[in-house]
Amino acid sequence: MAAPSKQELLRQVARLVPDLAPDKYKGQAGKIAVVGGCREYTGAPFFASMAALKIGADLSHVFCTDGAATVIKGYSPELIVHPYLPDSWQAAQDGHGAQQDEERAQKRREEAVAAVDAWLDRFDAVLVGPGLGRDPLTLATVAEIMRGVRRRSLPMVVDADGLWLVNQDPSLVQGYANAVLTPNKVEFQRLADKLGVPLDSPDALQRICQSLEGPVVVRKGSGDAAGDGQQVLVCDYEGSPRRAGGQGDVLSGCIATFAAWAQRAGGASKEQLHSRDDGGGGSAAEVPPLLLAAYAGCVTTRRASERAFARQRRSMGATDLLAELGAVADELAEAGGS
């Protein structure tokens, strides 16, 4: 199978970007859910959910703890914020005995799962992890939400503390072909250790993908690499030498949006996101839609980062990336005709 050239990859990415047309209605360009945000971390879910909007998704929801909701709502009126996730801090304020606390925690978890579950059928993709934190009650709730996402075969991007949760219980994503994991250097090492994959192996990325039996894994670094166990796409666009907090959240929001678009491009169903065209006749093969979505998110974020750094230099932050995403998405859409 001939490997796609960079130009061919850009042509395939361009086909994922939905057209802008006056006869379309709200929701057709994607409805994204971000599960994350706690008392300590409110910026990460904001950057991820706003990234989805800025590259062209129509609606972006955040499911967070009550302690994060008002803060995130205050960042932008464009986000729909649901304060459904329980946490131990709030539960402790009730001041009951140990047994009652456990019973109330169980009830809170069940109520939260039911509340989020009622929304899941409305979304095209779900992103789990930005600003999630590691509160045991919150994580137990989110694990159940992830199982609900799987039951619906929705694309699910897992980042940040969502990856920490996966490291505790790989079965949350194992065998799920509609998942994308986005580990940084430290998170990748944890995942490799958990799965018994030598980190210094030249094919560590593919061995992790194969061990997980389904998910796409994006290994973030000086060059991002996205693999699915059969193929690796390397995104080596320049990006930025600045490593500001929130850039990874922007990336995960972009990947979630492209994953939503990948379903719609060509009428692909949720079950076809890993389908593979063998490129018969010697031509470059079509990249599986979810792997292409992961690559597209990397390209978008790196190009936006490069543009933002050219303007802001050392003062560049994740907010500056958000401002560049729309122009980059337009460029990618136009690449299909080049």
C-alpha positions as a printed NumPy array, in Angstrom:
array([[  0.   ,   0.   ,   0.   ],
       [  1.43 ,   3.368,  -1.044],
       [  1.838,   5.798,   1.847],
       [ -0.089,   9.04 ,   1.332],
       [  2.058,  12.095,   0.642],
       [  1.659,  15.184,   2.785],
       [ -0.288,  16.847,  -0.026],
       [ -2.56 ,  13.842,  -0.385],
       [ -3.185,  13.837,   3.36 ],
       [ -4.17 ,  17.51 ,   3.168],
       [ -6.607,  16.72 ,   0.354],
       [ -8.193,  14.028,   2.498],
       [ -8.343,  16.371,   5.494],
       [-10.038,  19.016,   3.331],
       [-12.881,  16.617,   2.602],
       [-13.62 ,  16.384,   6.324],
       [-14.205,  20.127,   6.753],
       [-17.913,  20.89 ,   6.229],
       [-18.95 ,  23.492,   3.699],
       [-20.415,  26.8  ,   4.793],
       [-23.834,  27.219,   3.195],
       [-26.923,  29.326,   3.981],
       [-29.268,  26.327,   3.811],
       [-27.611,  24.5  ,   6.704],
       [-29.004,  24.553,  10.224],
       [-27.465,  24.682,  13.693],
       [-25.937,  21.379,  14.675],
       [-25.003,  20.07 ,  11.244],
       [-21.368,  21.109,  11.694],
       [-21.042,  19.174,  14.931],
       [-22.15 ,  19.048,  18.542],
       [-19.274,  18.368,  20.902],
       [-19.323,  17.409,  24.591],
       [-16.363,  17.996,  26.909],
       [-16.401,  16.018,  30.172],
       [-14.024,  17.813,  32.516],
       [-13.562,  20.78 ,  34.78 ],
       [-13.306,  20.838,  38.56 ],
       [-12.778,  23.404,  41.312],
       [ -9.035,  23.611,  40.63 ],
       [ -9.005,  23.366,  36.83 ],
       [-11.422,  25.46 ,  34.793],
       [ -9.191,  26.684,  31.966],
       [ -8.615,  23.313,  30.303],
       [-12.288,  22.527,  29.503],
       [-12.726,  26.102,  28.309],
       [ -9.834,  25.856,  25.833],
       [-10.949,  22.445,  24.581],
       [-14.597,  23.388,  24.103],
       [-13.806,  26.776,  22.571],
       [-11.345,  25.149,  20.16 ],
       [-14.221,  23.034,  18.884],
       [-16.292,  26.153,  18.252],
       [-13.449,  28.134,  16.722],
       [-12.679,  25.576,  14.021],
       [-16.339,  25.324,  13.13 ],
       [-18.405,  23.083,  15.409],
       [-21.873,  24.54 ,  15.983],
       [-22.388,  23.659,  19.645],
       [-20.041,  22.9  ,  22.504],
       [-21.131,  21.581,  25.918],
       [-19.102,  21.194,  29.105],
       [-20.018,  18.673,  31.817],
       [-18.157,  19.641,  34.99 ],
       [-18.421,  19.793,  38.77 ],
       [-20.585,  22.402,  40.426],
       [-17.489,  24.212,  41.695],
       [-16.27 ,  24.787,  38.132],
       [-19.51 ,  25.592,  36.358],
       [-19.999,  29.263,  37.23 ],
       [-16.376,  30.041,  36.433],
       [-16.531,  28.345,  33.025],
       [-19.859,  30.018,  32.236],
       [-18.182,  33.331,  33.025],
       [-15.448,  32.722,  30.468],
       [-17.852,  32.633,  27.526],
       [-21.598,  32.748,  26.896],
       [-21.036,  30.558,  23.829],
       [-20.54 ,  27.445,  25.958],
       [-23.371,  25.35 ,  27.383],
       [-22.269,  24.301,  30.851],
       [-23.771,  21.473,  32.911],
       [-22.72 ,  21.264,  36.623],
       [-23.516,  17.558,  36.875],
       [-20.294,  15.865,  38.011],
       [-20.092,  15.152,  41.758],
       [-16.931,  15.517,  43.807],
       [-15.801,  14.472,  47.26 ],
       [-15.282,  18.027,  48.448],
       [-18.918,  18.916,  47.903],
       [-20.046,  15.605,  49.406],
       [-17.976,  16.288,  52.529],
       [-19.782,  19.588,  53.089],
       [-22.946,  17.639,  53.845],
       [-21.363,  16.494,  57.124],
       [-22.93 ,  13.033,  57.49 ],
       [-21.409,   9.885,  59.002],
       [-19.131,   7.581,  57.031],
       [-21.854,   5.119,  56.017],
       [-24.257,   7.873,  55.057],
       [-21.488,   9.598,  53.125],
       [-20.876,   6.444,  51.102],
       [-24.581,   6.037,  50.403],
       [-24.911,   9.668,  49.383],
       [-21.819,   9.403,  47.171],
       [-23.324,   6.388,  45.429],
       [-26.582,   8.264,  44.912],
       [-24.75 ,  11.342,  43.602],
       [-22.81 ,   9.179,  41.163],
       [-25.938,   7.459,  39.883],
       [-27.781,  10.766,  39.502],
       [-24.865,  12.346,  37.653],
       [-24.483,   9.41 ,  35.268],
       [-28.21 ,   9.491,  34.52 ],
       [-28.13 ,  13.259,  33.937],
       [-25.227,  13.075,  31.489],
       [-26.553,   9.924,  29.846],
       [-29.74 ,  11.746,  28.915],
       [-27.656,  14.111,  26.764],
       [-25.275,  11.702,  25.044],
       [-27.487,  10.853,  22.068],
       [-27.393,  14.524,  21.048],
       [-23.632,  14.628,  20.487],
       [-21.391,  13.777,  17.56 ],
       [-18.243,  13.335,  19.665],
       [-17.246,  13.345,  23.332],
       [-13.951,  14.56 ,  24.803],
       [-13.052,  13.236,  28.258],
       [-10.4  ,  14.617,  30.58 ],
       [ -9.513,  18.328,  30.288],
       [ -9.439,  19.758,  33.817],
       [-11.071,  16.632,  35.203],
       [ -8.837,  16.291,  38.248],
       [ -8.379,  13.084,  40.207],
       [-11.146,  13.167,  42.767],
       [-12.233,   9.536,  43.317],
       [-15.969,  10.281,  43.211],
       [-15.63 ,  12.325,  40.033],
       [-13.488,   9.687,  38.338],
       [-15.863,   6.855,  39.256],
       [-18.685,   8.86 ,  37.703],
       [-16.737,   9.625,  34.54 ],
       [-15.806,   5.952,  34.113],
       [-19.529,   5.155,  33.918],
       [-20.062,   8.002,  31.462],
       [-17.298,   6.589,  29.245],
       [-19.083,   3.247,  29.214],
       [-22.229,   5.062,  28.106],
       [-20.303,   6.693,  25.262],
       [-19.052,   3.273,  24.173],
       [-22.555,   1.828,  24.148],
       [-23.5  ,   4.486,  21.621],
       [-20.376,   3.999,  19.465],
       [-19.638,   7.722,  19.691],
       [-16.157,   9.001,  18.876],
       [-14.423,   9.527,  22.223],
       [-11.221,  11.536,  22.632],
       [ -9.383,  10.953,  25.926],
       [ -6.845,  13.462,  27.218],
       [ -5.207,  14.688,  30.442],
       [ -6.737,  13.151,  33.591],
       [ -8.946,  11.037,  31.363],
       [ -5.724,   9.258,  30.394],
       [ -4.855,   8.853,  34.074],
       [ -8.223,   7.157,  34.531],
       [ -7.536,   4.874,  31.551],
       [ -4.187,   4.007,  33.081],
       [ -6.043,   2.787,  36.182],
       [ -8.522,   0.808,  34.066],
       [ -7.498,   0.21 ,  30.425],
       [-10.739,  -1.69 ,  29.807],
       [-12.457,   1.692,  29.507],
       [-10.99 ,   2.008,  26.   ],
       [ -9.593,  -1.449,  25.246],
       [-11.188,  -2.86 ,  22.124],
       [-12.979,   0.41 ,  21.369],
       [-12.11 ,   1.452,  17.82 ],
       [-13.84 ,   4.838,  18.094],
       [-11.484,   6.173,  20.773],
       [ -8.539,   8.541,  20.336],
       [ -5.975,   8.848,  23.129],
       [ -3.714,  11.921,  23.171],
       [ -0.837,  11.326,  25.63 ],
       [  2.048,  13.72 ,  26.146],
       [  5.536,  12.393,  26.955],
       [  4.817,  11.545,  30.604],
       [  1.354,  10.123,  29.892],
       [  2.756,   8.002,  27.055],
       [  5.387,   6.563,  29.391],
       [  2.733,   5.693,  31.985],
       [  0.636,   3.994,  29.321],
       [  3.608,   2.04 ,  27.977],
       [  4.505,   0.868,  31.489],
       [  0.924,  -0.176,  32.188],
       [  0.724,  -2.201,  28.987],
       [  4.222,  -3.676,  29.272],
       [  5.545,  -1.958,  26.152],
       [  9.251,  -0.95 ,  26.213],
       [  9.379,   2.821,  25.834],
       [ 12.638,   2.683,  23.843],
       [ 11.13 ,   0.345,  21.254],
       [ 11.052,   2.   ,  17.791],
       [  7.497,   0.761,  17.335],
       [  6.271,   1.615,  20.843],
       [  3.338,   3.623,  19.479],
       [  2.068,   0.801,  17.309],
       [  2.593,  -1.771,  20.061],
       [  0.496,   0.324,  22.443],
       [ -2.232,   0.615,  19.789],
       [ -2.146,  -3.149,  19.261],
       [ -2.248,  -3.821,  23.005],
       [ -5.331,  -1.636,  23.316],
       [ -6.911,  -3.44 ,  20.341],
       [ -8.671,  -0.559,  18.69 ],
       [ -8.055,   3.045,  19.748],
       [ -6.037,   5.557,  17.769],
       [ -3.165,   6.937,  19.853],
       [ -1.577,  10.341,  19.258],
       [  1.923,  10.555,  20.707],
       [  2.528,  14.254,  21.242],
       [  6.052,  15.609,  20.971],
       [  8.398,  17.613,  18.756],
       [  6.594,  15.838,  15.943],
       [  3.144,  14.405,  16.639],
       [  2.572,  10.798,  15.57 ],
       [ -0.879,   9.251,  15.212],
       [ -1.179,   5.471,  14.962],
       [ -3.908,   2.858,  14.855],
       [ -1.872,  -0.352,  15.07 ],
       [ -1.501,  -0.649,  11.312],
       [ -0.356,   2.771,  10.144],
       [  1.419,   5.797,  11.592],
       [  0.951,   9.361,  10.35 ],
       [  3.596,  11.858,  11.42 ],
       [  2.664,  15.524,  11.695],
       [  5.929,  17.465,  11.449],
       [  4.625,  20.947,  10.733],
       [  6.733,  23.495,  12.55 ],
       [  4.294,  24.674,  15.203],
       [  5.738,  26.88 ,  17.923],
       [  8.739,  26.726,  20.28 ],
       [  6.454,  28.136,  22.988],
       [  4.878,  25.544,  25.292],
       [  2.061,  27.446,  26.954],
       [ -0.503,  25.732,  29.151],
       [ -3.7  ,  24.871,  27.305],
       [ -2.186,  23.966,  23.934],
       [ -2.905,  20.276,  24.505],
       [ -6.511,  21.128,  25.364],
       [ -6.836,  23.038,  22.102],
       [ -5.503,  19.978,  20.275],
       [ -7.968,  17.595,  21.929],
       [-10.873,  19.917,  21.111],
       [ -9.787,  20.046,  17.476],
       [ -9.46 ,  16.258,  17.237],
       [-12.924,  15.786,  18.756],
       [-14.405,  18.123,  16.154],
       [-12.645,  16.434,  13.257],
       [-13.812,  13.079,  14.62 ],
       [-17.385,  14.382,  14.516],
       [-16.859,  15.616,  10.96 ],
       [-15.297,  12.297,   9.947],
       [-18.628,  10.564,  10.621],
       [-20.469,  12.938,   8.356],
       [-17.995,  13.087,   5.484],
       [-19.166,  10.682,   2.839],
       [-21.939,   9.429,   5.102],
       [-19.616,   7.34 ,   7.264],
       [-21.38 ,   5.692,  10.168],
       [-19.997,   5.548,  13.693],
       [-19.12 ,   1.911,  13.052],
       [-17.068,   2.799,   9.921],
       [-14.604,   5.209,  11.479],
       [-11.825,   2.624,  11.191],
       [-12.711,   1.35 ,   7.698],
       [ -9.664,   1.183,   5.457],
       [ -9.462,   1.654,   1.675],
       [ -6.522,  -0.4  ,   0.409],
       [ -5.702,   2.028,  -2.384],
       [ -5.968,  -0.6  ,  -5.089],
       [ -4.174,   0.032,  -8.335],
       [ -1.118,   1.517,  -6.659],
       [ -2.72 ,   4.819,  -5.694],
       [ -2.371,   6.296,  -2.223],
       [ -4.84 ,   4.69 ,   0.145],
       [ -7.627,   6.539,   1.891],
       [ -6.684,   6.932,   5.551],
       [ -9.261,   5.539,   8.017],
       [-11.512,   8.445,   9.049],
       [-10.668,   8.473,  12.766],
       [ -6.913,   8.279,  12.167],
       [ -7.275,  11.083,   9.628],
       [ -9.254,  13.131,  12.175],
       [ -6.43 ,  12.754,  14.699],
       [ -3.877,  13.84 ,  12.101],
       [ -6.077,  16.768,  11.072],
       [ -6.296,  17.969,  14.674],
       [ -2.502,  17.9  ,  14.93 ],
       [ -2.065,  19.837,  11.681],
       [ -4.638,  22.434,  12.722],
       [ -3.133,  23.014,  16.152],
       [  0.439,  23.225,  14.868],
       [ -0.478,  25.684,  12.125],
       [ -2.46 ,  27.819,  14.562],
       [  0.45 ,  27.7  ,  17.004],
       [  2.887,  28.804,  14.324],
       [  0.674,  31.75 ,  13.362],
       [  0.059,  32.747,  16.979],
       [  3.759,  32.626,  17.828],
       [  4.602,  34.795,  14.824],
       [  2.295,  37.461,  16.258],
       [  2.906,  37.125,  19.999],
       [  6.328,  35.505,  20.399],
       [  7.055,  34.823,  24.09 ],
       [  3.732,  36.179,  25.259],
       [  1.779,  33.614,  23.22 ],
       [ -0.845,  31.699,  25.181],
       [ -3.585,  29.2  ,  24.384],
       [ -6.073,  32.048,  23.89 ],
       [ -3.931,  33.257,  20.98 ],
       [ -4.215,  29.822,  19.367],
       [ -8.003,  30.014,  19.576],
       [ -7.93 ,  33.246,  17.591],
       [ -6.058,  31.538,  14.721],
       [ -8.106,  28.355,  14.411],
       [-10.796,  29.681,  12.08 ],
       [ -8.299,  30.906,   9.496],
       [ -6.422,  27.615,   9.641],
       [ -9.644,  25.629,   9.152],
       [-10.409,  27.774,   6.085],
       [ -6.938,  27.076,   4.693],
       [ -7.383,  23.35 ,   5.21 ],
       [-10.789,  23.404,   3.508],
       [ -9.273,  25.159,   0.493],
       [ -6.403,  22.646,   0.31 ],
       [ -8.745,  20.137,  -1.277],
       [ -8.68 ,  22.061,  -4.504],
       [ -4.912,  22.428,  -4.723]])
